[in-house]
Each structure stands twice: as C-alpha cells, then as structure tokens.
Amino acid sequence: MKYQINNAVVIGAGTMGAALAAHLVNAGVRVTLLDIVPRQLTEEEKARGLTLDDPQVRNRIVRQGLERAKKSRPASFFAPELADLVRIGNLEDDLDVIKEADWVLEAVIENLKIKQDLMARIDEVRPEHCIVSTNTSGIPVTSIAEGRSEGFRQHFLGTHFFNPPRYLKLLEIIPTADTLPEVVEFISHFGEYRLGKGIVPCKDTPNFIGNRMGFGSGAFALHYILENGYTVAEVDAITGPVIGRPKTATFRLMDLVGIDVWEHVGVNLAAAIPHDQHAQKYLQSEKANKLIHTLVERGWLGNKTGQGFYKQVRKNGKKEYWTLNLETLEYEPPGEKPRFDSVGEARGKETLKEKLEVFMNSDDRA
Ligand SMILES: NC(=O)c1ccc[n+]([C@@H]2O[C@H](COP(=O)([O-])OP(=O)(O)OC[C@H]3O[C@@H](n4cnc5c(N)ncnc54)[C@H](O)[C@@H]3O)[C@@H](O)[C@H]2O)c1
C-alpha cells in the first residue's frame, strides 16, 4: 500500500475531536489538534490584561478541549502522560501544519456550510497524498466535498467514529463516488489494525447506518416518553443493560453525545428524508423538539457543560446526580429508585432473549 499515517491533524477539539486526537496518539501517531480562535475575552483574560492577539487566548478553545479529554472518564488516553504528545494550534495561525499531514480528520460542529468552508481551506494546503475525512454524524459526505479539487475528492471519505472513540468498536467508513478504492482500503485497514475498530462500510445515505437507526428510535422514544409522562430515572432504568443496551441507556447517552449535537443531527435528518413518513412523525414531534431546543438555548448541553438531563451536584462533599423534571425543567435530587416488576424479573434472566420475552409478556409501565 502506498499510504502511511505518521502525522495526523484533527480539526475540532470538542467531545469527539479531542477524544479522537487522544486515540490517535494511543496508536502511536503524531497528532496536531486545531480549533477556532475565540472572538471574545473571558473575564479572567481581561483581568490578566490579555488581548485577543495573545497566543494563550488564541489557543484557549483547543487547550480547553484537550484538558477535557485528559479528564474524561472512561479515560481517552491509554496513559495520562500521552496527552503531552498532542500538539495544539488554531485554524488561523496553524493551518499550515496540514502541509505535513498524512490524514486530516475533521470533527467540527455538525453544520454543512462550516464543514464545506473548512474543506475549501484544507484543499489549498493539503499535500497530494493526504487523506481527508469527516466525522459527520449524518450529513451526506459527498456534499461536504462539493466544489473541491479532483485530488481532494479522490482522497476524501467519511470516517464515522462513535463516542467515546477509544472504547466503541464501530467505525463506519463512507466513501463517495470519487474516493479512490485504495484510500478506502487503506483507511479501513488502518482503522481495524492500528485503531482497533470494527469496520462497517456504508453507503452515503443520510445518517448512514448506526445513526439512522439510533435517531429514528431515539426520536420515537422521546416522543413516547413525553406523551406518557415517564421520568428520566424511569426511562434509564428500563432502557439500559436490561434490554441489551449500554448503561448510558437513553438520557445518559443524550448527555454524552451533547444535546446540541442531538438537535443538529435531528434537524438535518428530518430535512434529508422527507419521503420517510414514519420517521417524520417522530422527528417533527413538537413537544420533543421544543424540549431539546430549550435545553440548547439554556446551554444545558449535557456532559460537556456539566448539566443536561442529569446535573452533577456536590452535597456534603459527595457527588449526586440530579435528574431533570421533563415537565417543570427543574432538577430534582435522586429519590427512590424506580421499580418495575418486569425490570426486576428481567434482571434475573440470563439471556437477552429471555429478558426481552419478560417485557413482551408484561403489562406494567416498563
Ligand atoms: N458527540 C457525539 O457523540 C458524536 C459522535 C459521532 C460523531 N459526531 C460528530 O462529530 C462532529 C463533532 O461533534 P462533537 O460532539 O465533538 O461536537 P462539539 O460541539 O463537542 O465540538 C465541536 C467543535 O467544533 C468547533 N467549531 C465551532 N464552530 C466552528 C467553526 N466555524 N469552524 C471550525 N470549528 C468550529 C467548536 O469549537 C468545537 O470544539 C460533528 O460532526 C458530530 O455530528 C459526534
């Protein structure tokens, strides 16, 4: 194979980008992580007499992203000291690092125009062999490379990692009609053998495979939960490991993903699949969309802002997780654990099939 990845540039130091930079360093790749330059000073920066031209300020967003990745649980880095190997910079001063890059992995906000503009800038500096990929959750990959040079398009594809990328095995690989087969083959091989992922090739359809199912069922679930007055604690007690899903269940997952990301993906998906009437019914759910939008407006974006459907509260030196009341939008301290006969019975069963059979044959609220 003619490709190699020794130098990578990850763009976007949010939930995914910083964690992806960590995982690339884990795999022995030299990584530079870039993000935007802040437009305003913080109170602390003002008090210190810093200006928007100060390099410390210009790299604040990327530095904070890397700091969050260092503290993430479960840990993004194999060992804490590996974080020192991630070089940081910003998209104004340091774009030239791409001239040395073998792979540019884009993980910026889920917005087509922003991604397209960024790709135009990358196209101007990337070396001929450099592979460029997007971590978009579901924007058609072909549209992100629209207007780019032939060489760019031949080396461009979707690499959709899941959160948290060190731990989740799935890596969806989404070539476009222009992506060279050897680029697809190389990145699939690298993803599997260097990054430890399980590769699923996808067509370039809205939300690909995992998120098309995940957001379809997620939109249905949120609509049903609000129509039937379930609480956050009830839903997470029912929709976690007892039905074969991770402990993050429903609302912990939305907090992990980011409520703003959830909103972007839902809005993009609704616009991309007008023909899918079944999905539209739930993607257009007024109550559900209003709830999500209100949380975004309030900046309650989930784990990245410290509160979403859950809020971590320190009481008498101890951590407590308060849950959002979906009617009043106030946080409530943990009360009695929700109990359902069917959940109790299902927990005692060995196989997932037996657990699901319990639910199918029960008529309690779970
Ligand atoms: N959060 C998830 O669970 C998840 C999982 C898989 C894929 N994704 C996708 O990965 C990408 C990043 O998601 P995230 O959750 O890390 O988002 P995030 O909100 O945590 O981070 C987004 C980053 O984009 C940067 N940004 C904002 N405006 C920008 C601009 N104009 N130009 C360049 N950068 C800008 C922000 O500073 C921020 O660091 C999105 O495409 C998202 O759909 C997210």
The ligand as a MOL file (V3000), in Angstrom:
LIG
                    3D

  0  0  0     0  0            999 V3000
M  V30 BEGIN CTAB
M  V30 COUNTS 44 48 0 0 0
M  V30 BEGIN ATOM
M  V30 1 N -20.9270 13.8230 20.1510 0
M  V30 2 C -21.0390 12.6140 19.6110 0
M  V30 3 O -21.4190 11.6530 20.2910 0
M  V30 4 C -20.6690 12.3800 18.1650 0
M  V30 5 C -20.4810 11.0600 17.7270 0
M  V30 6 C -20.1110 10.8300 16.3930 0
M  V30 7 C -19.9530 11.8930 15.5250 0
M  V30 8 N -20.1430 13.1670 15.9850 0 CHG=1
M  V30 9 C -19.9010 14.2530 15.0180 0
M  V30 10 O -18.5720 14.7430 15.2420 0
M  V30 11 C -18.5270 16.1430 14.9510 0
M  V30 12 C -18.0990 16.8860 16.1950 0
M  V30 13 O -19.0470 16.6310 17.2280 0
M  V30 14 P -18.7290 16.9380 18.7670 0
M  V30 15 O -19.7260 16.1940 19.5660 0
M  V30 16 O -17.2860 16.7540 19.0260 0 CHG=-1
M  V30 17 O -19.1220 18.4860 18.8220 0
M  V30 18 P -18.7050 19.5700 19.9030 0
M  V30 19 O -19.8080 20.5600 19.9180 0
M  V30 20 O -18.2910 18.9390 21.1870 0
M  V30 21 O -17.3950 20.2340 19.2470 0
M  V30 22 C -17.4760 20.9300 18.0230 0
M  V30 23 C -16.1930 21.6980 17.8200 0
M  V30 24 O -16.3550 22.4740 16.6220 0
M  V30 25 C -15.7340 23.7230 16.8410 0
M  V30 26 N -16.3200 24.7480 15.9680 0
M  V30 27 C -17.4010 25.5080 16.1830 0
M  V30 28 N -17.5920 26.3560 15.1540 0
M  V30 29 C -16.5980 26.1110 14.2750 0
M  V30 30 C -16.2300 26.6790 13.0260 0
M  V30 31 N -16.9280 27.6600 12.4880 0
M  V30 32 N -15.1490 26.1760 12.3890 0
M  V30 33 C -14.4270 25.1710 12.9200 0
M  V30 34 N -14.7080 24.6190 14.1320 0
M  V30 35 C -15.7790 25.0750 14.7870 0
M  V30 36 C -16.0210 24.0410 18.3090 0
M  V30 37 O -15.1230 24.9950 18.8190 0
M  V30 38 C -15.9080 22.6850 18.9670 0
M  V30 39 O -14.6400 22.4220 19.5040 0
M  V30 40 C -19.9180 16.5300 14.4540 0
M  V30 41 O -19.9390 16.4290 13.0700 0
M  V30 42 C -20.7990 15.4750 15.1090 0
M  V30 43 O -22.0190 15.2960 14.4280 0
M  V30 44 C -20.4850 13.4390 17.2820 0
M  V30 END ATOM
M  V30 BEGIN BOND
M  V30 1 1 1 2
M  V30 2 2 2 3
M  V30 3 1 2 4
M  V30 4 1 4 5
M  V30 5 2 4 44
M  V30 6 2 5 6
M  V30 7 1 6 7
M  V30 8 2 7 8
M  V30 9 1 8 9
M  V30 10 1 8 44
M  V30 11 1 9 10
M  V30 12 1 9 42
M  V30 13 1 10 11
M  V30 14 1 11 12
M  V30 15 1 11 40
M  V30 16 1 12 13
M  V30 17 1 13 14
M  V30 18 2 14 15
M  V30 19 1 14 16
M  V30 20 1 14 17
M  V30 21 1 17 18
M  V30 22 2 18 19
M  V30 23 1 18 20
M  V30 24 1 18 21
M  V30 25 1 21 22
M  V30 26 1 22 23
M  V30 27 1 23 24
M  V30 28 1 23 38
M  V30 29 1 24 25
M  V30 30 1 25 26
M  V30 31 1 25 36
M  V30 32 1 26 27
M  V30 33 1 26 35
M  V30 34 2 27 28
M  V30 35 1 28 29
M  V30 36 1 29 30
M  V30 37 2 29 35
M  V30 38 1 30 31
M  V30 39 2 30 32
M  V30 40 1 32 33
M  V30 41 2 33 34
M  V30 42 1 34 35
M  V30 43 1 36 37
M  V30 44 1 36 38
M  V30 45 1 38 39
M  V30 46 1 40 41
M  V30 47 1 40 42
M  V30 48 1 42 43
M  V30 END BOND
M  V30 END CTAB
M  END
